[in-house]
């Protein structure tokens, strides 16, 4: 586990020091759980009517 946040609106930023090093063939997996209380099917999208889960990362 690298990062967990339950604050969807203001998820905290983290500074990995020392940096997380991924070797060739390694990667990251992102998982989310959403409690849908709307009664309609939700899909990934970029509007307020959709469910969003986006992972941002920087590399150097």
Buried (B, 14 or more C-beta within 10 A) or exposed (E): EEEEEEEEEEEEEEEEEEEEEEEEEEEEEEEEEEEEEEEEEEEEEEEEEEEEEEEEEEEE
